[in-house]
Amino acid sequence: MKRLRPYLAGAVAARAGDEMSGPALMLAGFALSGSTTEASSLLAGITVAAAVGGPVLGALLDRAARPGRLLAGALVLYAAGLGMILVGLGRLPIAVNVLIAVFTGLLGPALSGGWTAQLPRVVSRAELPRANALDAMTFSIASLAGPALAGGVAELLGAPMAVTVSVVLIGMAVAGAWTLPARSGSARDTNSMIGDLAAGARIIVRRACLARATLTSVISCIAQGMLTACIPLLGERVLGGAGRGALLLSCAAISALAANAVLARLPRSVTPDTLIWVGALIQAAALALAAMGQPAVLIVAMLIVGIGQGPQLTALFAVRHREAPEHLRGQIFTTGASLKITGFALGAAAAGPIATWSLTGALVLAATLAVFAALAFWIVPPRTRVSEGVLGQHRPRPRLVRWR
């Protein structure tokens, strides 16, 4: 497990910077323009291109002899893109800044799925269950630290400085990515890039458990994007300051981290597939509560959001590790991440104008989408299931996994 430490350190830094960059860009755009639509456009711009960037980046990672070095380069370019947006805010037209955000967003999956896909080369198969849980928890830690830093730095030093801090955090992860293990054997180059992309897409569509998990998680992310776009207005109208709204995301991160820790110790049995659709329903209930617009209720709602999001993410990783063939693992993780990021972007882009018209209406729509995410899980007919736990560990009994 010694090699896991630099992996986790790099993952936390990169993901905290990533989680910070979205709220920081929104707050910076909102501070300079006073427009929720323009602020949400920056968030949408940096995420929407992931649909293209994720699959291509994943295919390159699957073919690279040293995928860690490719990840390091992607991190450097992502940080540089954030820096360009920061320089352009207030100086360039919003359309130009959004365009820069779009190109930067092509590399977004490097901070999420690109890291996680390397995990089986960092630890042994026996260590993978625990490592998978720790890896999933880095997202919760990053979700806790990122928005809190964004809101705190924006309040104390201004929103532009929050973007600068996110750039520094992402830069700190470069060394960890550079030292990730090389691929055993030679790099894959027998198939064309297009062939690899098609193969990865087929796996996601044809493996029922993977298709179900992907569909539900993507729709859940649309609802999450809508909620995030509403955060500045929620902070301003309910908590007395737009910067304070970013701290609400930290409430969700705290409960997500706690939920994963508690679930890992419960003696009852549960499958990762079940956690994915149940997590969507929990988020739907929380979003409905948030629409009430009361400070105490809003904080409780954000805590409930995390209870749904945390276990859902851990379960999603388990399904991907379980279902992904080794030679397509990087592509499946980055493609899955890119689809989620794109869903998030669509939700954020749609929620900006809707929230300007009706904040309550935007939150109710997000809650409705979260319910649909749970229902969508059952659209894909079930087929043969592999008996494997939420943390990626095989079990002797079919369909059940014992939390420990």
DAQUI-V799073 format. One record per backbone hydrogen bond with DSSP energy under -0.5 kcal/mol. NH is the residue of the N-H (numbers start at 0). CO is the residue of the C=O. Records with the same first field share a line. If there is no record, write none. Layout:
NH = CO  CO
//
This chain:
3 = 0
4 = 0  1
5 = 1
6 = 2
7 = 3
8 = 4
9 = 5
10 = 6
11 = 7
12 = 8
13 = 9
14 = 10
15 = 11
16 = 12
17 = 13
18 = 14
19 = 15
20 = 16
21 = 17
22 = 18
23 = 19
24 = 20
25 = 21
26 = 22
27 = 23
28 = 24
29 = 25
30 = 26
31 = 27
32 = 28
33 = 29
35 = 33
38 = 34
39 = 35
40 = 36
41 = 37
42 = 38
43 = 39
44 = 40
45 = 41
46 = 42  43
47 = 43
48 = 44
49 = 46
50 = 47
51 = 48
52 = 48
53 = 49
55 = 51
56 = 52
57 = 53
58 = 54
59 = 55
60 = 56
61 = 57
62 = 58
63 = 59
68 = 65
69 = 65
70 = 66
71 = 67
72 = 68
73 = 69
74 = 70
75 = 71
76 = 72
77 = 73
78 = 74
79 = 75
80 = 76
81 = 77
82 = 78
83 = 79
84 = 80
85 = 81
86 = 82
87 = 83
88 = 84
90 = 87
91 = 87
95 = 92
96 = 92
97 = 93
98 = 94
99 = 95
100 = 96
101 = 97
102 = 98
103 = 99
104 = 100
105 = 101  102
106 = 103
107 = 104
109 = 106
110 = 107
111 = 108
113 = 108
114 = 111
115 = 111
116 = 112
117 = 114
118 = 115
120 = 117
121 = 117  118
122 = 118
127 = 123  124
130 = 126
131 = 127
132 = 128
133 = 129
134 = 130
135 = 131
136 = 132
137 = 133  134
138 = 134  135
139 = 135
140 = 136
141 = 137
142 = 138
143 = 139
144 = 140
145 = 141
146 = 142
147 = 143
148 = 144
149 = 145
150 = 146
151 = 147
152 = 148
153 = 149
154 = 150
155 = 151
156 = 152
157 = 152  153
160 = 157
161 = 157  158
162 = 158
163 = 159
164 = 160
165 = 161
166 = 162
167 = 163
168 = 164
169 = 165
170 = 166
171 = 167
172 = 168  169
173 = 170
176 = 172
177 = 173
178 = 174
179 = 176
182 = 64
187 = 61
195 = 191
196 = 192
197 = 193
198 = 194
199 = 195
200 = 196
201 = 197
202 = 198
203 = 199
204 = 200
205 = 201
206 = 202
207 = 205
210 = 206
211 = 207
212 = 208
213 = 209
214 = 210
215 = 211
216 = 212
217 = 213
218 = 214
219 = 215
220 = 216
221 = 217
222 = 218
223 = 219
224 = 220
225 = 221
226 = 222
227 = 223
228 = 224
229 = 225  226
230 = 226  227
233 = 229
234 = 230
235 = 231
236 = 232
237 = 233
238 = 233  234
239 = 234
240 = 234
244 = 240  241
245 = 241  242
246 = 243
247 = 243  244
248 = 244  245
249 = 245
250 = 246
251 = 247
252 = 248
253 = 249
254 = 250
255 = 251
256 = 252
257 = 253
258 = 254
259 = 255
260 = 256
261 = 257
262 = 258
263 = 259
264 = 261
265 = 261  262
269 = 400
274 = 270
275 = 271
276 = 272
277 = 273
278 = 274
279 = 275
280 = 276
281 = 277
282 = 278
283 = 279
284 = 280
285 = 281
286 = 282
287 = 283
288 = 284
289 = 285
290 = 286
291 = 288
292 = 289
297 = 293
298 = 294
299 = 295
300 = 296
301 = 297
302 = 298
303 = 299
304 = 300
305 = 301
306 = 302
307 = 303
308 = 304
309 = 305
310 = 306
311 = 307
312 = 308
313 = 309
314 = 310
315 = 311
316 = 312
317 = 313
318 = 314
319 = 315
320 = 316
321 = 317
322 = 318
323 = 319
327 = 324
328 = 325
331 = 327
332 = 328
333 = 329
334 = 330
335 = 331
336 = 332
337 = 333
338 = 334
339 = 335
340 = 336
341 = 337
342 = 338
343 = 339
344 = 340
345 = 341
346 = 342
347 = 343
348 = 344
349 = 345
350 = 346
351 = 347
352 = 348
353 = 349
354 = 350
355 = 351
356 = 352
357 = 353
361 = 357
362 = 358
363 = 359
364 = 360
365 = 361
366 = 362
367 = 363
368 = 364
369 = 365
370 = 366
371 = 367
372 = 368
373 = 369
374 = 370
375 = 371
376 = 372  373
377 = 374
378 = 375
379 = 375
380 = 378
386 = 384
387 = 385
388 = 392
391 = 388
394 = 386
402 = 267  400
//
